[in-house]
């Protein structure tokens, strides 16, 4: 049969990261390519106890259909968890539980975007989000990232001159892929511009709790009094990604439309996983849990950064990170990034080419992303040494 695929799915591309992860069947491959959290941080015993208890005492809670908006107990626990620190979920906000945070991008795309509408994003940015917006008909306009966040002049010029901008997509904390944290001054300025030009912000914060240097910054959502910010939170990076539990927080009017979109997609998020996460949040000292996770990530990040400083050529540059899971590496002009990534794969080390994260992946890019959370310490030492040698061996001669 000659399938006639839609132009939207034909314009979507397979995830470069998912393609790299297929290589992980090779037991010799060292992957710095994925976005997986550290598996040693998973609270396996605690989750097993909670699951057994739920199946014994409340089986219908996890086996029956649920409501689209999400388990009320989980929403209550998430609201308390997010408000304990720096998010500030308002009483007037609505919340919906989603199947991972990427579903939030899809639901917003379906609720807001018409063909030809524009989504402004950081450049580079999370490719899963970019694909979700593109599949829903959006054109992506990337704004250059500086050491402290978006280039504000470039952002305002885009808002001033581009028609049909529906959304500004941001990852303010330890951005994926760059690792950059948006400064407090720029958070305030971005919100002011969104209000001035009446454009919605999607503040995606999957990594914000994984801070191992300096102090937490207030969310953009906490400064919003005009319903210009939708906040996306996820438990994937701080509990376990297989649970696929995230929360979308925003104005009741907007979330009502997203509820309708979700009803036509998966009806509701997995009831068992929602109940599991509600009980986990209720029973766990989350600050102590997060302290343990952050220590794991601090050790791995420092190890990777130290080994990079020891082994990489002096003209290779990388971001200075305060948390999260990623380091963004930029090669000198004498090295070609695509050739470097291919050579690394031949030496059994996987990294993600930086152009995969751009608004247009055909643009020139000489950077790549490294993940330090998933590999073991031994793999970090071995893999960085291999990459370091390649930075010194490859050239344009």
KAGIZI-V167572 format. One record per backbone hydrogen bond with DSSP energy under -1.0 kcal/mol. CO is the residue of the C=O (numbers start at 1). NH is the residue of the N-H. If there is no record, write none. Layout:
BEGIN
CO/NH
CO/NH
END
This chain:
BEGIN
1/3
6/10
7/11
15/19
16/20
17/21
20/23
21/24
22/25
23/26
26/29
30/350
32/371
38/41
39/42
42/44
43/47
44/48
45/49
46/50
47/51
48/52
49/53
50/54
51/55
52/56
53/57
54/58
59/63
60/64
69/97
71/75
72/76
73/77
74/78
75/79
76/80
77/81
78/82
79/83
82/87
86/219
90/93
94/250
96/248
98/100
98/246
101/105
102/106
103/107
104/108
105/109
106/110
107/111
108/112
109/113
114/117
117/139
118/166
118/167
119/141
120/169
121/143
123/145
126/130
127/131
128/132
129/133
130/134
131/135
133/138
134/137
137/116
139/119
141/121
143/123
144/151
146/149
148/183
149/146
151/155
152/156
153/157
154/158
155/159
156/160
157/161
158/162
164/118
167/120
168/202
170/204
172/182
175/179
180/175
183/187
184/188
185/189
186/190
187/191
188/192
189/193
190/194
191/195
192/196
193/197
194/199
200/168
201/230
202/170
203/232
207/210
209/211
210/324
220/223
221/224
228/201
230/203
231/249
232/205
233/247
235/239
235/240
240/243
241/244
245/235
246/98
247/233
248/96
249/231
250/94
251/255
252/256
253/257
254/258
255/259
256/260
257/261
258/262
259/263
260/264
262/265
262/266
262/267
266/268
270/274
271/275
272/276
273/277
274/278
275/279
276/280
277/281
278/282
279/283
280/284
284/286
285/289
286/290
287/291
288/292
289/293
290/294
291/295
292/296
293/297
294/298
295/299
296/300
297/301
298/302
299/303
300/304
301/305
302/306
303/307
304/308
305/309
306/310
307/311
308/312
313/316
317/330
322/212
322/213
325/372
327/370
328/319
329/368
330/317
332/335
336/340
337/341
338/342
339/343
340/344
341/345
342/346
343/347
344/349
345/348
348/30
350/32
352/369
353/356
354/357
355/358
357/125
360/363
366/331
367/354
368/329
369/352
370/327
376/380
377/381
378/382
379/383
380/384
381/385
382/386
383/387
384/388
385/389
386/390
387/391
389/393
390/394
END
